[in-house]
Structure formats: structure tokens, C-alpha cells
Amino acid sequence: MMKGKLTFYCRMLHVSRQAFYKYLQRKDRPWKYQKLADAMQDILKEDECNDTYGRSRMRDALLQKKPKDVDIPSERTVYRVMEEIGISHRPKRKPNGITKA
């Protein structure tokens, strides 16, 4: 750990010393959605067509599979976890038929 000029570094980063010490306490904490992320990866590995799953289909698949020790969260949380592990897809936009002149 840094010794001596901790106050100086905290001022440079515009962070209070209290916030820095709170960060040190929680930085080694495991991610609370790790089991959910592992269950999502398992669903994707089951079939090659599953990589197109969005948040609603992924949540439905999780509800059907019901993995042990995993609470199935809302669609929004499923989307955030998918973004975090890099498996989310942006929905394709439908053309509205209006051309710009």
C-alpha cells in the first residue's frame, strides 16, 4: 500500500480519504452476479444458435432451466450482466420507410 502521500494522491484524484479506504475494503469482494453469468454462459454453450439470445429470451431460458443457487432477476439485470460479460446484442433497427431528401 502507498505510504506517506496518500492525502496528496487523494486530492489529485478528487477523492476523499474515506472513499479511498472504502474502496480498498470492497475491491476484493467477489461479483454478486457471477453464478448468474456462469449459468448464462452454460446456456450459450448448449447450442450454437443460442448466441442470438437477447435479454428476454435469455431470461426465459434461465426460468426454464432454473439453475441451482441462482436467483433469476429482472430483464434489466439480465441485460446488465450480459453487457458485463460481453454477450449482449443490440436490437436491429427496422427501417421506417421515410427517405431524407
C-alpha positions in Angstrom: 0.0 0.0 0.0 1.1 3.6 -0.6 2.6 5.2 2.4 3.2 8.9 3.1 1.5 11.0 0.5 -1.9 9.4 0.5 -3.6 12.7 1.1 -1.8 14.3 -1.8 -2.9 11.5 -4.2 -6.5 11.7 -3.0 -6.5 15.4 -3.6 -5.1 14.9 -7.1 -7.9 12.4 -7.9 -10.6 14.5 -6.2 -11.4 11.6 -3.8 -11.7 11.8 -0.1 -9.5 9.5 2.1 -12.6 7.9 3.5 -13.8 7.0 0.0 -10.3 5.6 -0.8 -10.4 3.3 2.3 -13.9 2.1 1.5 -12.7 1.3 -2.0 -9.8 -0.8 -0.5 -12.3 -2.7 1.6 -14.6 -3.7 -1.2 -12.1 -4.2 -4.1 -11.5 -7.9 -3.4 -15.2 -8.7 -3.0 -16.5 -11.3 -5.5 -19.0 -10.2 -8.1 -22.5 -10.8 -6.9 -23.8 -12.0 -10.3 -21.0 -14.5 -11.0 -23.3 -17.6 -10.7 -25.9 -15.9 -13.0 -23.1 -15.1 -15.5 -21.9 -18.7 -15.4 -25.5 -20.0 -16.0 -25.8 -17.7 -19.0 -22.5 -19.0 -20.4 -23.8 -22.6 -20.0 -27.0 -21.7 -21.9 -25.0 -20.3 -24.7 -22.7 -23.4 -24.9 -25.7 -25.7 -25.2 -26.4 -24.9 -28.8 -24.7 -22.7 -31.5 -28.0 -20.9 -32.2 -28.3 -19.6 -28.7 -25.7 -16.9 -29.3 -28.5 -14.7 -30.7 -30.4 -14.6 -27.4 -31.3 -11.2 -26.1 -32.3 -10.3 -22.6 -35.9 -11.6 -22.8 -35.0 -14.9 -24.4 -32.1 -15.3 -22.0 -34.4 -14.7 -19.0 -36.9 -17.2 -20.3 -34.2 -19.8 -20.8 -33.0 -19.2 -17.3 -36.5 -19.6 -15.9 -36.9 -22.9 -17.8 -33.5 -24.3 -16.8 -33.7 -23.0 -13.2 -30.0 -23.4 -12.2 -29.2 -24.2 -8.6 -28.3 -21.4 -6.3 -29.2 -18.7 -8.8 -32.0 -16.3 -8.3 -33.5 -15.2 -11.6 -33.5 -11.4 -11.7 -35.4 -8.9 -13.8 -34.8 -8.5 -17.6 -32.9 -5.3 -16.9 -30.5 -7.0 -14.6 -30.1 -9.9 -17.1 -29.2 -7.3 -19.7 -26.7 -5.6 -17.5 -25.0 -8.9 -16.7 -25.0 -9.8 -20.4 -23.3 -6.4 -21.2 -20.7 -7.0 -18.5 -19.7 -10.4 -19.8 -19.9 -9.3 -23.4 -22.7 -11.4 -24.8 -25.4 -8.8 -25.4 -26.6 -7.9 -28.9 -28.1 -4.6 -29.9 -31.5 -5.0 -31.4 -31.6 -4.4 -35.2 -33.5 -1.2 -36.2 -36.4 -1.5 -38.5 -36.4 1.0 -41.4 -39.3 3.4 -41.1 -39.7 3.9 -44.9 -39.0 7.7 -44.8 -36.2 8.8 -47.0 -34.3 12.0 -46.5 -34.4 14.4 -49.4 
